[in-house]
Amino acid sequence: MINVFIFLLHLIFIGFIFYKKYKSEGTGDAVINVVLILVIFTVGWSLLAFVLKFFVPAQGLGKEFNRDTLTLTLLTIGEFFFYRIYYAPLFTSSGKEKQS
């Protein structure tokens, strides 16, 4: 169930970024950003699963929080901080970074 929620979050985020980029920069940039998100997700998931295989047993921390779920959770947390920096201009009110 946790895995489904994480995939759903990613799908919603991909749709949101596609919509924002399509409105501001066009179809080409929107598709490139979607591909970027998909590549980061798939490569990150593979690499993190490879590393966690050495530290966490297959059953993980319980029935609902196995190694795959732990991998997806850690990946999502890392992606959150990366995308918060990378897409910062999309989330400010004027579309530009705030100046202090």
Secondary structure, DSSP 8 states (H G I E B T S, - for coil): -HHHHHHHHHHHHHHHHHHHHHHHH-HHHHHHHHHHHHHHHHHHHHHHHHHHTTTS-TTTTSSSS-HHHHHHHHHHHHHHHHHHHHTGGGGSSSSS----
